Amino acid sequence: MGMPRINIGNNSPSVKILASKIERELETQTEKLGHCVIYEEELQRIWPLDEENRERKVAQFARDCGFHLSFYKDGLCAIFVKESPNISA
């Protein structure tokens, strides 16, 4: 069973490419690493360093794509993990 299809508001080619890369990395590397790291150089293609509410936008991108932003550091990287399915009690 694959990850949920990408459903994000910004359908620019850069956003689609980044989402596909994260999805592919999480599908193939999760057992080994458990996460996908995207470094600043790639993040800046979509969200400039001086963009207002940048971390919130990166986190929203992750949610929209079925990922979870587990770590974020301006100027360094963002770490994404698979979003855990909601468990109803």
C-alpha positions as CSV (number, residue, x, y, z in Angstrom):
1,M,0.0,0.0,0.0
2,G,1.5,3.3,-1.1
3,M,1.5,6.7,0.4
4,P,-1.6,9.0,-0.2
5,R,-1.5,10.8,-3.5
6,I,-0.2,14.4,-3.4
7,N,-3.0,16.9,-2.9
8,I,-1.6,20.3,-2.4
9,G,-2.8,23.8,-3.2
10,N,0.4,24.8,-4.9
11,N,0.8,22.6,-8.0
12,S,4.0,24.2,-9.3
13,P,6.5,21.7,-10.8
14,S,9.0,22.4,-8.0
15,V,6.4,21.5,-5.3
16,K,5.4,18.3,-7.1
17,I,9.0,17.3,-7.6
18,L,9.8,17.8,-3.9
19,A,6.7,16.0,-2.8
20,S,7.5,13.1,-5.1
21,K,11.1,12.9,-3.8
22,I,10.0,12.8,-0.2
23,E,7.3,10.2,-1.0
24,R,9.9,8.0,-2.8
25,E,12.5,8.4,0.0
26,L,9.9,7.5,2.7
27,E,8.7,4.5,0.7
28,T,12.2,3.1,0.1
29,Q,14.2,4.3,3.1
30,T,11.8,4.3,6.0
31,E,12.8,0.8,7.2
32,K,16.5,1.9,7.3
33,L,16.2,5.5,8.3
34,G,12.6,6.3,9.2
35,H,12.8,9.8,7.8
36,C,13.7,11.9,4.8
37,V,15.9,15.0,5.1
38,I,15.5,17.9,2.7
39,Y,18.4,20.4,3.0
40,E,18.1,24.2,2.7
41,E,19.2,24.3,-1.0
42,E,16.1,22.4,-2.0
43,L,13.8,24.1,0.4
44,Q,14.8,27.5,-1.0
45,R,13.5,26.6,-4.4
46,I,10.0,26.8,-3.0
47,W,10.2,28.8,0.2
48,P,12.8,31.6,0.3
49,L,14.6,31.9,3.6
50,D,13.0,35.3,4.3
51,E,9.5,34.1,3.6
52,E,7.0,34.9,6.3
53,N,5.6,31.9,8.2
54,R,8.0,29.6,6.4
55,E,8.0,26.8,8.9
56,R,4.2,26.8,9.0
57,K,4.1,26.6,5.2
58,V,6.6,23.7,5.2
59,A,4.5,21.9,7.8
60,Q,1.3,22.5,5.8
61,F,3.0,21.2,2.7
62,A,3.9,18.1,4.7
63,R,0.3,17.6,5.9
64,D,-1.1,18.2,2.5
65,C,1.2,15.5,1.1
66,G,0.5,12.9,3.9
67,F,3.9,13.5,5.6
68,H,4.7,15.0,9.0
69,L,7.4,17.7,9.5
70,S,9.3,16.2,12.5
71,F,12.2,18.8,12.6
72,Y,12.8,22.1,11.0
73,K,15.8,24.5,11.3
74,D,16.0,27.7,9.3
75,G,19.1,27.6,7.1
76,L,19.7,23.9,7.6
77,C,17.0,21.4,6.8
78,A,13.6,19.9,7.3
79,I,13.0,16.3,8.3
80,F,9.9,14.5,7.2
81,V,8.4,11.2,8.4
82,K,5.4,9.2,7.3
83,E,2.2,10.6,8.9
84,S,0.8,8.1,11.4
85,P,-2.7,7.0,10.6
86,N,-5.3,8.4,13.0
87,I,-6.4,5.7,15.4
88,S,-10.0,6.0,16.7
89,A,-10.7,4.9,20.3
